[in-house]
Amino acid sequence: MSFCCNNEEKRKLEVRLNRIEGQIRGINKMISEDRDCMEILNQIVSCQSALKGVWKEVVRGHLQNCITDALKTGKNSAVLIDELAEHLEKMK
């Protein structure tokens, strides 16, 4: 199955992920520079929050597009819902 977001949503996610990638490189640099642990931890929390935001957008797209389309057409919606439930369980 292909990615379920439209081109604009996909572009926004790519921008957000590029920003997160930069944050990760920044954390690596902070560690190399022996920066304060609390500064590093704050950046890690920031990255986790940003990734959680991306995760929410992908889930939203999956619900709005993939699962909705499957329900309308009768194609494997139960499988898609089970897969999503497994992923939601992992997020605990």
QUIJOKA-V969822 format. One record per pair of residues at least 6 apart in sequence whose C-alpha atoms are under 7 Angstrom apart, sorted by the first residue. I is the first residue (numbers start at 1). J is the second residue. D is the distance in Angstrom with one decimal. If there is no record, write none. Layout:
[[I | J | D] [I | J | D]]
//
This chain:
[[4 | 61 | 6.0] [4 | 62 | 5.9] [4 | 65 | 6.0] [4 | 66 | 6.0] [5 | 61 | 5.5] [13 | 54 | 6.6] [20 | 47 | 6.1] [20 | 50 | 6.8] [23 | 47 | 6.7] [27 | 40 | 6.2] [27 | 43 | 6.7] [30 | 40 | 6.7] [67 | 77 | 5.9] [67 | 80 | 6.5] [70 | 76 | 6.2] [70 | 77 | 5.0] [71 | 77 | 5.6]]
//
